[in-house]
Amino acid sequence: MSVAAAVMILTGLLLLAAALHDVAARTIPNAIPLLIAILGLALRLLEGTLALGLIAGLIVFALAFLAWRYGAMGGGDVKLLGACALVAPPAEVHVMVLAITLVGGVLSLFYLAFRGRRLGAIPARSPGLFARAWRAEIWRLRRGGPLPYAVAIFGGTVLTLAV
């Protein structure tokens, strides 16, 4: 297995962990974007595109920071987006951002479709993390809570890296 393939797999697993954590708690642990950024920097260094990768990552981070500043995005999402921009080849960062936007649009449509609707509730005494997360998500859907945008970042980044 090549180093690039190993980085892609590790990035995918870290993004999956971020997405699951975002769904469950609406937070993204700082260690996840940090590890993804380190993997991305190592990959950019190995491929000889460190300068372009840093520029692309900084541009994505700066634009996402502006979105955070105006309340359109969470801080964890900003860090995760910037880190993912380091992993993607610099020439593909715009494709990754477009893919994340499209997956985010589908996620938004899902949340809008189910906002205020009664979904199948899991009995309150059901054990397990999945049952707790599902109950919390139903509660958020009913109240119009924020989207777990790490899910969109996961989907768009994995689609871009897999192609």
C-alpha positions as CSV (number, residue, x, y, z in Angstrom):
1,M,0.0,0.0,0.0
2,S,1.3,3.4,-0.9
3,V,1.8,6.2,1.6
4,A,-0.9,8.3,-0.2
5,A,-3.4,5.4,0.1
6,A,-2.6,5.0,3.8
7,V,-3.2,8.7,4.3
8,M,-6.5,8.6,2.5
9,I,-7.7,5.7,4.5
10,L,-6.6,7.3,7.8
11,T,-8.2,10.6,6.8
12,G,-11.5,8.8,5.9
13,L,-11.5,7.0,9.3
14,L,-10.8,10.3,11.2
15,L,-13.5,12.1,9.2
16,L,-16.0,9.3,10.0
17,A,-15.1,9.7,13.7
18,A,-15.7,13.5,13.4
19,A,-19.0,13.0,11.6
20,L,-20.3,10.5,14.3
21,H,-19.1,12.8,17.1
22,D,-20.8,15.8,15.4
23,V,-24.1,13.9,15.1
24,A,-23.9,12.7,18.7
25,A,-22.7,15.9,20.4
26,R,-22.5,18.7,17.8
27,T,-18.9,19.0,18.5
28,I,-15.7,17.9,16.8
29,P,-12.7,17.0,19.0
30,N,-9.7,19.2,18.3
31,A,-7.5,16.2,17.9
32,I,-9.3,15.1,14.7
33,P,-8.6,18.2,12.6
34,L,-5.1,18.3,14.0
35,L,-4.3,14.7,13.0
36,I,-5.8,15.3,9.5
37,A,-3.8,18.4,9.1
38,I,-0.6,16.6,10.0
39,L,-1.4,13.8,7.6
40,G,-2.2,16.4,4.9
41,L,1.1,18.2,5.5
42,A,3.1,15.0,5.3
43,L,1.3,14.0,2.1
44,R,1.9,17.5,0.5
45,L,5.6,17.3,1.5
46,L,5.9,13.8,0.0
47,E,4.2,14.9,-3.2
48,G,6.2,18.1,-3.5
49,T,3.1,20.3,-3.3
50,L,3.6,21.8,0.2
51,A,3.5,25.4,-0.8
52,L,0.4,25.1,-3.0
53,G,-1.3,22.9,-0.4
54,L,-0.6,25.5,2.4
55,I,-2.0,28.2,0.2
56,A,-5.1,26.2,-0.6
57,G,-5.6,25.2,3.0
58,L,-5.2,28.8,4.2
59,I,-7.7,30.1,1.6
60,V,-10.3,27.5,2.6
61,F,-9.7,28.1,6.3
62,A,-10.0,31.9,5.9
63,L,-13.3,31.6,4.0
64,A,-14.7,29.1,6.5
65,F,-13.5,31.4,9.3
66,L,-15.6,34.3,7.7
67,A,-18.6,31.9,7.7
68,W,-18.0,31.1,11.3
69,R,-17.6,34.8,12.1
70,Y,-21.1,35.5,10.7
71,G,-22.7,32.5,12.4
72,A,-23.0,30.3,9.4
73,M,-20.7,27.6,10.5
74,G,-19.3,26.1,13.7
75,G,-15.7,26.4,14.8
76,G,-15.0,22.7,14.6
77,D,-16.2,22.6,11.0
78,V,-13.8,25.5,10.1
79,K,-10.9,23.6,11.5
80,L,-12.0,20.4,9.8
81,L,-12.4,22.1,6.4
82,G,-9.0,23.7,6.6
83,A,-7.4,20.3,7.5
84,C,-9.2,18.5,4.7
85,A,-8.0,21.1,2.2
86,L,-4.4,20.1,3.1
87,V,-5.1,16.4,2.3
88,A,-6.7,17.0,-1.1
89,P,-4.4,17.7,-4.0
90,P,-4.2,21.5,-4.4
91,A,-5.7,21.3,-7.9
92,E,-8.7,19.4,-6.5
93,V,-9.5,21.6,-3.5
94,H,-12.2,23.5,-5.4
95,V,-13.8,20.2,-6.3
96,M,-13.7,19.1,-2.7
97,V,-15.4,22.3,-1.5
98,L,-18.0,21.9,-4.2
99,A,-18.6,18.3,-3.2
100,I,-18.9,19.2,0.5
101,T,-21.4,22.0,-0.5
102,L,-23.5,19.6,-2.5
103,V,-23.5,16.9,0.3
104,G,-24.3,19.7,2.7
105,G,-27.3,20.7,0.5
106,V,-28.6,17.2,0.6
107,L,-28.1,17.1,4.4
108,S,-30.0,20.4,4.7
109,L,-32.9,19.1,2.6
110,F,-33.1,16.0,4.8
111,Y,-33.3,18.2,7.9
112,L,-35.8,20.5,6.4
113,A,-38.0,17.6,5.3
114,F,-38.1,16.1,8.8
115,R,-38.2,19.3,10.8
116,G,-41.2,19.3,13.1
117,R,-42.3,15.8,11.9
118,R,-42.8,12.9,14.3
119,L,-40.2,10.3,13.6
120,G,-40.2,6.8,15.1
121,A,-38.9,7.3,18.6
122,I,-36.8,4.7,20.4
123,P,-38.1,3.9,23.8
124,A,-36.5,6.0,26.5
125,R,-35.1,2.9,28.3
126,S,-33.3,1.5,25.2
127,P,-29.7,1.1,26.0
128,G,-26.8,2.0,23.8
129,L,-25.1,5.0,22.2
130,F,-27.1,4.7,18.9
131,A,-30.4,4.8,20.8
132,R,-29.2,7.9,22.7
133,A,-28.0,9.6,19.6
134,W,-31.2,8.9,17.7
135,R,-33.3,10.4,20.5
136,A,-31.1,13.4,20.6
137,E,-31.3,13.8,16.8
138,I,-35.1,13.6,16.9
139,W,-35.2,16.3,19.6
140,R,-32.9,18.5,17.5
141,L,-35.0,17.9,14.3
142,R,-38.2,18.9,16.1
143,R,-36.6,22.1,17.3
144,G,-34.8,23.1,14.2
145,G,-31.3,22.5,15.7
146,P,-28.1,23.0,13.8
147,L,-26.8,20.6,11.1
148,P,-24.0,18.2,11.9
149,Y,-21.9,19.7,9.1
150,A,-19.0,17.3,9.7
151,V,-21.2,14.7,8.0
152,A,-21.2,16.9,4.8
153,I,-17.4,17.4,5.2
154,F,-16.9,13.7,5.5
155,G,-19.1,12.9,2.5
156,G,-17.6,15.5,0.2
157,T,-14.0,14.9,1.1
158,V,-14.3,11.1,0.8
159,L,-16.0,11.5,-2.6
160,T,-13.2,13.8,-3.8
161,L,-10.4,11.6,-2.5
162,A,-11.9,8.4,-3.8
163,V,-12.2,9.7,-7.4
